[in-house]
Amino acid sequence: MPRLQRAVRDRRANWEQSLATLRAAKAAGARVTKTSLMLGCGESADEVVEAMREIRAAGALAAWVQCTPRRATAHDMRI
């Protein structure tokens, strides 16, 4: 999620850069492009849905992973 990325991602990476990489891979002929979302970090259901739409629009598939206590504080997320 763009709003939460600074708390859990390397500062050199950002949401738009990730989407651009997925688009570039697809444009270069990749048969399958995929990525993952870290959930449970305080995102809203609307943010998850919007992120999935943006990933799909980039031509990719997405899976989710739960954040870990070592990496970030996990919050309850029910959709």
Secondary structure, 3 states (H helix, E strand, C coil): CHHHHHHHCCCCCCHHHHHHHHHHHHHCCCCCCEEEEEECCCCCHHHHHHHHHHHHHCCCEEEEEECCCCCCCCCCCCC
